[in-house]
Amino acid sequence: MKKILFLIMALIASSPLATAKDKTVELCILETSDVHGSFFPYDFINRTPCKGSLARLSTYVKRERERFGANLLLLDNGDILQGQPTVYYYNFIDTAATHVTAAMMNYLRYDAGNMGNHDMETGHAVYDRWIRQCNFPILGANIIDTASGKPYLPPYSVFNRDGVKVAVIGFLTPSIPAWLPENLWAGLRFDDIEESARKWVKTVREKENPDVVVAIIHSGRDHTHTTGNWVENASQLVAERVPGIDIVLFGHDHQFFCDSVKNADGNEVWMLNPANKAEKVASAHVSLTLRKGKVVKKEISGRLVDISALPVDEDFMAEFKPQYDTVDKFVSQKIGSISKTISTRNAFFGPSEFIDLTHSLQLAISGAEVSMAAPLSFDSSIKEGDILVSDMFKLYKYENMLYTMRLSGREIKNYLEMSYDLWTNRMTNADDHLLLLKEVPGNGDDGARALFQNFSYNFDSAAGIRYTVDVTKPRGEKIDILSMADGSAFDMDKDYSVAVNSYRGNSGGGLLTEGAGIPVDKLNDRIIKATDKDLRFYLMEYIKKTGAICPTTLDLWKFIPEEWTVPAAKRDYKLLFKD
């Protein structure tokens, strides 16, 4: 009897029914994006705990690896090297130690990374060092080495997991030349994302025959927002127009997104964006059915996972305690003092001590006749008393250089015409808004009931000249430049030296190109001089030398008619700020 049973079992085992048995493979693909140095659960700028962090991500990834094992892929989508003093310190102060970003990403066992525009902003010396120290590839299919004509970084990476082949292709927004000095990306060019995606998806499909194709794109979703001649935000264009992609992981615009779209072939493509500061993680779940080693069914779903309330991983914190202590000591250094508290809030309604301090420092550092500057943070303040290194990240948020450029009087006026057109509403009666706002249903971030329609970091005001802004007039007629700051005549046909940051000087925001009317390829010719280091460094050195800062408003400009604008400013302030 036993012999008969054995023969029956042997026959069943060798039958076609057994060999055709399906196999199911479950994959989890996680994306972080725009982390901006949020590594620890602590904000070194504002000296407060924060919600996101790689320390909390570590807790979540450990949990998911228990479930998926090697079938979990962890990817980062760029803009990780800028934001908090943590990265600034290891970018520019301690350049001998292993970069904290590489050390942490290696600890978390990232499988691949992608370049972001703020990573490029750190310059070759920084990002090349970081890339070398990472134990995984940093991708960039459309970042081209001009000498060879080939990608400067690996265009894609292929991962084999449990019989399934996953290809990940990386892309960066091509608008880099509009924002950054060329020395930061010397020897490189940035090709259009959609064109590059068509090329590389086809190449990868033909060469690698992957079961799943992931495009990881440091570019936003709204393709109507262009920068110069470049399509800055192309993620949805790629998802809808480029066949052969299963998942688009994107970022750059700091906007949460989780949904699927149909591509040109009518197939579903999932699009995921976890926004910024490692408060959420994008998670794509891929379920594949294999028969005889071939995928016969593929199901994909996506979600955004809020990790902001998760406990921090104490093992992670212990591993990187030396770096935490080093950065804490760095930002706690006193560099001077300030006689009163200053805030960016007032900068939206007229001359302010915060922005006028930036103007005064830019004029002193550059020796220029005119300064242009905007509030780089919506709601930031420096408290009365000691000025610490951490305060310098409030005063100046980005690692911009300082340019001194040559502009005519008329170009200065047209530059300001565009700035205030982005900034202010055209008032037709006393009850109108002063600012160009959009209402927020309920309460937005920080309790605000309204937001700006445009990016406030493009709201440049000027110092070195006296002028009025008539908010009842259209663009082209708003600005009346009365004189230079010292009372001498301002000449529309005369050339002036103007201090601007490098973002603006490279056409960022369009104020020099669309506003002043200078062709983008002529901007370089207008640069008289540029600093070697970032503007924050020079501001820090200037304050160290000066010691005590007594901020005042320069009172060089105002909104008119004041009988309308003063009450309107009070109303709009209450809409923008909760207290």
C-alpha positions in Angstrom: 0.0 0.0 0.0 2.8 2.4 0.9 4.5 1.6 -2.4 1.4 2.5 -4.3 1.0 5.8 -2.4 4.6 6.7 -3.1 4.1 6.1 -6.8 1.0 8.2 -6.9 2.7 11.1 -5.1 5.7 10.8 -7.5 3.3 11.0 -10.5 1.6 14.1 -9.1 4.9 15.8 -8.4 6.1 15.3 -12.0 2.8 16.3 -13.6 2.3 19.6 -15.6 -0.1 20.8 -12.9 2.6 21.0 -10.3 5.2 22.8 -12.6 2.6 25.3 -13.5 1.9 26.3 -10.0 1.9 30.1 -9.7 4.3 32.0 -7.4 3.4 35.3 -5.8 6.1 37.9 -5.0 5.4 40.9 -2.9 7.6 44.0 -3.2 7.7 47.2 -1.2 9.3 50.3 -2.7 9.8 53.2 -0.3 10.7 56.8 -1.3 12.0 59.7 0.7 12.3 63.1 -1.0 13.4 66.6 -0.1 14.6 65.6 3.3 16.6 68.8 3.5 18.9 67.7 6.3 16.1 66.6 8.6 18.1 63.7 10.0 17.6 64.1 13.7 14.2 64.8 15.5 15.5 68.2 16.3 15.5 71.5 14.4 18.9 73.0 14.9 17.8 76.3 13.4 14.8 77.0 15.6 16.1 74.9 18.5 12.9 72.9 18.8 11.9 69.2 18.3 10.6 68.4 14.8 8.1 66.0 13.4 10.1 64.3 10.7 13.6 62.9 10.6 15.6 59.9 9.4 15.7 58.8 13.0 11.9 58.1 12.7 12.3 56.7 9.2 14.8 54.2 10.7 12.0 52.9 13.0 9.6 52.5 10.1 12.1 50.8 7.7 13.1 48.3 10.4 9.4 47.4 10.8 8.9 47.0 7.0 12.0 45.0 6.5 10.7 42.5 9.1 7.7 42.1 6.8 9.3 42.2 3.3 12.9 41.3 4.0 15.1 41.7 0.9 12.0 42.5 -1.1 12.0 46.1 0.2 13.7 48.8 -1.8 14.6 52.1 -0.1 15.1 55.0 -2.5 15.8 58.7 -2.0 14.8 61.4 -4.5 17.3 64.2 -3.8 17.5 67.6 -2.0 19.0 65.9 1.0 22.3 67.9 1.2 20.7 71.3 2.1 18.4 72.7 4.7 19.6 72.0 8.3 23.0 73.1 9.8 23.7 69.3 10.1 24.4 69.1 6.3 25.9 72.6 6.1 28.5 71.6 8.7 29.6 68.4 6.8 29.3 70.2 3.4 31.6 73.1 4.2 33.1 73.0 7.7 34.3 69.4 8.3 35.2 68.1 4.8 37.6 65.5 6.1 35.2 63.2 7.9 32.8 60.9 6.2 29.8 63.0 5.2 27.0 62.5 7.7 24.5 62.1 4.9 26.5 59.2 3.3 27.0 57.6 6.8 23.3 57.8 7.6 22.1 56.6 4.2 24.5 53.7 4.4 23.3 52.9 7.9 19.7 52.8 6.6 20.8 50.7 3.7 19.4 52.8 0.9 19.3 50.9 -2.4 19.6 54.0 -4.7 19.5 57.8 -4.5 18.7 60.6 -7.0 20.1 64.1 -7.4 18.2 67.2 -6.5 18.8 70.8 -7.4 19.8 71.7 -3.9 22.3 68.9 -3.9 23.8 70.4 -7.0 23.9 73.7 -5.2 26.5 72.5 -2.8 29.1 72.2 -5.7 31.2 69.5 -7.2 33.5 69.2 -4.2 30.6 68.4 -1.9 28.3 66.2 -3.9 31.1 64.3 -5.6 32.5 63.4 -2.2 29.1 62.4 -0.9 28.5 60.2 -4.0 31.8 58.5 -3.6 31.1 57.7 0.1 27.6 56.2 -0.6 27.4 52.4 -0.7 24.7 52.6 -3.4 24.3 54.4 -6.7 23.2 58.0 -7.0 21.3 58.2 -10.3 21.0 60.9 -13.0 20.0 59.8 -16.5 19.7 63.4 -17.8 22.8 64.8 -16.1 25.2 64.7 -19.0 29.0 65.0 -18.9 29.7 67.5 -21.7 33.1 66.1 -22.4 31.9 62.5 -23.1 28.3 63.2 -24.0 27.3 60.4 -21.6 25.5 60.5 -18.2 27.7 61.9 -15.4 26.1 59.4 -13.0 24.6 55.9 -13.5 21.3 56.5 -15.5 19.6 53.5 -13.8 20.0 50.6 -11.5 18.5 47.1 -11.7 17.5 45.1 -8.6 16.8 41.3 -8.7 14.4 40.4 -5.9 12.9 36.9 -5.5 12.9 36.2 -9.3 11.6 39.7 -10.1 13.7 42.4 -11.9 13.1 46.0 -10.9 14.7 48.9 -12.9 14.9 52.3 -11.3 15.8 55.3 -13.6 16.7 58.7 -12.1 16.1 62.2 -13.5 16.7 65.7 -12.2 14.8 68.9 -13.1 16.8 70.6 -15.9 16.4 74.1 -14.6 19.7 74.1 -12.8 21.3 76.8 -15.1 18.4 79.2 -14.2 19.3 79.0 -10.5 22.9 78.1 -9.9 26.3 79.6 -10.9 28.0 77.5 -13.5 31.0 76.7 -11.4 28.8 74.5 -9.2 27.9 72.3 -12.1 30.9 72.8 -14.4 31.2 70.3 -17.2 27.6 69.2 -17.0 24.4 69.8 -18.9 20.8 68.9 -18.0 18.6 67.4 -20.7 14.8 67.6 -20.9 13.3 65.0 -18.6 10.5 63.8 -20.9 13.0 63.3 -23.9 15.5 61.5 -21.6 12.8 59.3 -20.1 11.7 58.2 -23.6 15.2 57.3 -24.4 16.1 55.5 -21.2 12.9 53.6 -20.6 13.2 52.2 -24.1 16.9 51.3 -23.5 16.1 49.7 -20.2 13.1 47.7 -21.5 15.2 46.4 -24.4 18.5 45.7 -22.6 17.3 44.6 -19.1 13.8 43.2 -19.7 12.6 44.3 -16.3 9.3 43.3 -14.7 8.8 46.6 -13.0 10.1 50.1 -14.1 10.3 52.9 -11.6 11.1 56.5 -12.7 12.4 58.5 -9.7 12.2 62.1 -10.7 13.4 65.2 -8.8 10.8 67.4 -10.5 7.3 68.5 -9.5 3.9 67.8 -11.1 2.7 71.1 -12.5 4.3 71.3 -16.0 2.7 74.8 -16.6 5.3 76.2 -14.2 8.3 76.7 -16.4 11.7 78.2 -15.6 13.2 80.0 -18.6 13.5 77.6 -21.5 13.2 74.5 -19.2 10.3 72.4 -18.2 11.0 72.5 -14.4 8.1 70.1 -13.4 7.7 67.2 -15.7 6.7 64.2 -13.5 3.1 64.0 -14.7 4.1 64.6 -18.3 6.4 61.6 -18.0 3.8 59.4 -16.3 1.2 60.2 -19.0 3.3 60.4 -22.1 6.1 58.0 -21.8 5.0 54.3 -22.1 6.7 51.5 -20.2 6.7 53.0 -16.7 4.9 51.4 -13.8 5.6 53.9 -11.0 6.7 57.5 -10.9 8.2 58.6 -7.6 8.7 62.4 -7.6 9.4 65.4 -5.4 10.9 68.9 -5.7 7.6 70.8 -5.2 7.1 69.7 -1.5 3.5 68.8 -2.3 2.0 65.5 -1.1 0.6 63.4 -3.9 -0.7 59.8 -4.2 -2.8 58.8 -7.2 -2.7 56.9 -10.5 -2.9 58.3 -14.0 -3.4 56.7 -17.4 -0.5 56.7 -19.8 -0.6 57.0 -23.6 -1.2 53.2 -23.8 -4.1 53.3 -21.4 -2.1 51.6 -18.7 -2.2 52.7 -15.0 0.9 54.5 -13.7 1.1 55.3 -10.0 2.5 58.7 -8.9 3.8 59.3 -5.4 5.3 62.3 -3.7 6.0 62.3 0.1 6.7 66.0 0.2 9.5 67.2 2.4 11.4 66.9 5.8 10.9 63.1 6.1 7.5 63.5 7.7 5.9 61.1 5.3 7.2 58.2 3.2 5.9 57.2 -0.2 5.2 53.5 -0.3 4.4 51.5 -3.5 3.3 47.9 -3.0 3.8 45.6 -6.0 2.3 42.2 -6.1 3.5 40.0 -9.0 2.3 36.5 -10.0 5.0 34.4 -11.7 4.4 31.3 -13.8 7.4 29.4 -15.0 9.5 32.4 -14.0 7.5 34.9 -16.1 5.2 37.6 -14.7 1.6 36.9 -15.7 -0.1 39.4 -13.4 1.0 42.7 -11.8 -0.9 44.7 -9.3 0.4 48.0 -7.9 -1.0 50.3 -5.1 0.4 53.3 -3.5 0.1 55.2 -0.2 1.8 57.9 1.8 2.8 56.8 5.3 2.9 59.5 8.1 5.9 58.7 10.2 5.9 61.9 12.2 4.4 60.3 15.3 6.6 57.2 15.3 9.2 56.8 18.0 12.8 57.6 17.1 15.1 54.7 16.6 17.4 54.8 19.6 20.0 52.7 17.9 20.1 55.3 15.1 20.5 58.1 17.6 23.3 56.3 19.5 25.1 55.6 16.2 25.1 59.3 15.3 25.4 60.9 18.7 28.9 62.3 17.9 27.6 64.1 14.8 24.6 65.4 16.7 26.8 66.8 19.5 29.2 68.3 17.0 26.5 70.2 15.1 24.8 71.3 18.3 28.1 72.8 19.5 28.5 74.5 16.0 25.1 76.2 16.0 25.4 77.3 19.6 28.4 79.5 19.0 27.8 83.2 19.7 28.8 85.5 16.8 27.3 88.8 18.0 24.3 90.4 19.5 21.1 92.1 18.3 19.3 94.9 20.2 15.8 93.9 19.3 13.7 91.0 18.0 13.2 91.1 14.2 10.8 89.1 12.0 10.1 88.4 8.4 6.4 89.0 8.9 6.5 92.8 8.5 8.5 92.4 5.3 5.4 91.7 3.3 3.7 95.0 4.3 6.5 97.5 3.8 10.1 98.2 4.9 11.2 95.8 7.7 14.1 95.5 10.0 14.7 91.9 9.0 15.0 92.5 5.2 16.7 95.9 5.7 19.4 94.2 7.7 20.0 91.9 4.8 20.0 94.9 2.4 22.5 96.7 4.7 24.8 93.7 4.9 24.6 93.1 1.1 25.5 96.7 0.4 28.3 96.7 2.9 29.8 93.4 1.6 29.5 94.2 -2.1 30.0 98.0 -2.2 27.1 98.1 -4.7 24.8 101.2 -5.1 21.5 99.2 -5.0 20.5 96.0 -3.2 17.7 93.6 -4.0 16.5 91.1 -1.4 13.4 89.1 -0.5 12.1 87.3 2.6 13.4 83.8 2.1 11.3 82.4 4.9 7.6 83.1 5.3 7.6 83.4 9.1 11.0 83.5 10.8 12.5 85.7 13.5 15.8 86.4 15.3 15.3 87.1 19.0 16.8 90.0 20.9 20.1 89.1 22.6 22.9 86.9 21.5 23.1 86.0 17.8 24.1 82.4 17.4 25.2 80.5 14.3 21.7 78.9 14.2 20.2 82.4 13.7 22.2 82.8 10.5 20.1 80.1 9.0 17.0 82.2 9.8 18.6 85.3 8.4 19.6 83.5 5.2 18.0 80.2 4.3 19.9 79.1 1.2 23.6 78.7 0.2 23.4 81.5 -2.4 26.4 83.4 -3.5 26.4 87.2 -3.7 26.6 88.8 -7.1 27.2 92.4 -8.0 25.6 93.1 -11.4 25.3 96.0 -13.8 21.7 97.2 -14.4 20.3 100.4 -16.0 17.9 102.6 -14.0 15.1 101.5 -16.3 16.0 97.8 -15.8 15.9 98.3 -12.0 12.4 99.9 -12.3 11.1 97.0 -14.5 12.6 94.5 -12.2 10.7 96.0 -9.3 7.5 96.3 -11.4 7.5 92.5 -11.8 8.3 91.8 -8.2 5.5 93.9 -6.8 3.1 92.6 -9.4 3.8 89.1 -8.1 3.4 90.4 -4.5 0.5 92.8 -4.4 -3.1 92.9 -5.4 -4.3 95.7 -7.7 -6.6 97.5 -5.3 -9.8 99.1 -6.8 -11.3 100.2 -3.5 -10.4 100.5 0.2 -11.8 97.1 1.1 -9.6 95.1 -1.3 -6.6 93.0 -0.2 -3.2 94.7 -0.3 -1.5 91.4 -1.0 -2.1 88.9 -3.8 -3.7 86.1 -1.7 -5.6 83.0 -2.1 -8.1 81.9 0.6 -7.4 78.7 2.5 -10.5 76.6 3.3 -10.6 76.2 7.1 -7.1 76.8 8.4 -3.9 76.2 6.6 -0.5 75.6 8.0 0.1 77.4 11.3 -3.5 78.5 11.4 -3.3 80.8 8.4 -6.5 81.6 6.6 -4.8 82.8 3.4 -1.7 82.1 1.4 0.3 84.0 -1.2 -0.6 83.2 -4.8 3.1 83.4 -5.7 6.4 82.3 -4.0 7.3 84.9 -1.4 11.0 84.4 -2.0 10.5 86.3 -5.3 9.1 89.4 -3.5 12.2 91.5 -3.9 12.4 95.0 -2.5 15.2 97.5 -3.0 17.6 99.5 -0.9 19.9 102.3 -2.1 16.9 104.0 -3.8 13.8 105.8 -2.6 10.5 104.8 -4.3 6.8 104.3 -4.0 4.6 101.4 -5.0 1.1 102.5 -6.2 -1.1 99.4 -5.8 -3.9 100.9 -7.8 -1.8 100.9 -10.9 -1.1 98.0 -13.3 2.4 96.5 -13.8 4.6 99.0 -15.6 3.0 101.9 -13.7 3.3 100.8 -10.1 6.9 101.9 -9.3 8.0 105.6 -9.0 11.7 105.9 -8.2 12.1 109.3 -6.5 15.9 109.4 -5.9 18.9 107.5 -4.7 18.9 106.9 -0.9 21.1 109.9 -0.3 18.7 112.2 -2.2 20.8 112.5 -5.4 19.0 112.0 -8.7 18.1 108.6 -10.1 18.7 108.3 -13.8 16.7 105.7 -15.9 19.5 105.7 -18.5 22.4 105.4 -16.2 24.0 102.0 -15.2 24.1 101.1 -11.5 25.9 98.3 -9.5 23.2 96.1 -8.0 23.7 93.4 -5.3 21.6 90.3 -5.8 21.9 86.7 -4.7 23.1 84.1 -7.2 19.7 82.5 -7.6 18.4 85.8 -8.8 21.5 86.5 -10.9 21.1 83.3 -12.8 17.5 84.2 -13.7 15.8 82.5 -10.8 12.3 83.9 -10.4 12.5 85.7 -13.8 12.9 89.2 -12.3 16.0 89.9 -14.3 14.8 88.2 -17.5 11.0 88.6 -17.8 11.1 91.6 -15.5 14.1 93.7 -16.4 14.1 92.3 -19.9 17.7 91.0 -20.0 18.1 87.9 -22.2 19.2 84.9 -20.1 22.3 84.3 -22.2 23.4 87.9 -21.4 23.2 87.7 -17.7 26.7 86.5 -17.3 28.0 89.6 -19.1 26.2 91.7 -16.4 28.1 90.2 -13.5 30.7 92.6 -12.1 31.9 90.2 -9.4 30.7 87.2 -7.4 31.7 85.9 -4.0 33.6 82.6 -3.6 31.6 81.5 -0.6 27.9 81.5 0.2 26.2 84.7 1.3 25.5 83.3 4.8 29.2 82.9 5.4 29.9 86.5 4.6 26.9 87.7 6.7 28.3 85.6 9.6 31.8 87.1 9.2 30.4 90.6 9.0 28.4 90.2 12.2 31.4 88.7 14.0 33.4 91.8 13.0 30.7 94.3 13.9 29.7 92.6 17.1 26.5 94.4 18.1 23.7 94.8 15.5 21.1 97.5 16.1 18.5 96.8 13.4 16.4 99.7 12.0 14.1 100.1 9.0 15.7 102.1 6.2 12.3 103.5 5.3 13.2 103.8 1.6 9.8 102.8 0.1 6.1 102.5 0.8 2.8 101.3 -0.6 0.4 104.0 -1.7 -2.3 105.3 -1.4 -1.7 105.0 2.3 -5.4 105.7 3.3 -6.1 102.3 1.6 -2.9 100.3 2.1 -2.4 100.9 5.8 -5.8 99.4 6.9 -5.5 96.7 4.2 -2.1 95.7 5.5 -3.6 95.2 9.0 -6.5 93.0 7.6 -4.1 90.9 5.5 -1.7 90.4 8.4 -4.5 88.8 10.4 -5.3 86.4 7.4 -1.7 85.3 7.0 -0.7 84.9 10.6 -2.6 83.3 13.4 -1.3 85.5 16.2 
